[in-house]
Amino acid sequence: MKNTYNHPELDFTRISALYANTYINYVGIATSVFVFAFIISQFSTVGAAYL
């Protein structure tokens, strides 16, 4: 019997590993947002405009 489905199977082990790392990714994204917000706030002051 010939397999009529030509779609590749999902690799649930890889998907589970990526899903397990999403919490760490969200923490990294939030940290980078706060760091860039701090840098932007420092460069958007009047004192930085005179430099």
C-alpha positions in Angstrom: 0.0 0.0 0.0 1.4 3.4 -1.0 1.4 6.2 1.5 -0.7 9.0 0.0 0.4 11.6 2.5 3.5 13.5 1.5 3.6 15.8 4.4 6.5 15.6 6.8 5.7 14.4 10.3 6.0 16.9 13.2 9.0 16.5 15.5 7.3 16.9 18.9 10.6 16.5 20.8 11.9 19.6 19.1 8.7 21.5 19.5 8.6 20.7 23.2 12.2 21.9 23.6 11.4 25.2 21.9 8.3 25.6 24.0 10.2 25.0 27.2 12.6 27.8 26.3 9.9 30.4 25.6 9.8 31.6 29.3 13.6 32.3 29.1 13.0 34.1 25.7 10.3 36.3 27.2 12.5 37.3 30.1 15.3 38.2 27.6 12.9 40.2 25.5 11.5 42.1 28.5 15.0 42.8 29.8 16.2 44.1 26.5 13.1 46.4 26.2 13.9 47.9 29.6 17.5 48.3 28.8 16.8 50.1 25.5 14.1 52.2 27.2 16.7 53.3 29.8 19.3 54.1 27.1 16.7 56.1 25.1 15.6 58.0 28.2 19.2 58.9 29.0 19.9 60.2 25.4 16.6 62.1 25.2 17.4 64.5 28.1 18.3 68.2 27.7 21.8 67.5 29.0 22.5 64.9 26.2 21.3 67.4 23.6 24.1 69.8 24.5 26.8 67.1 24.0 
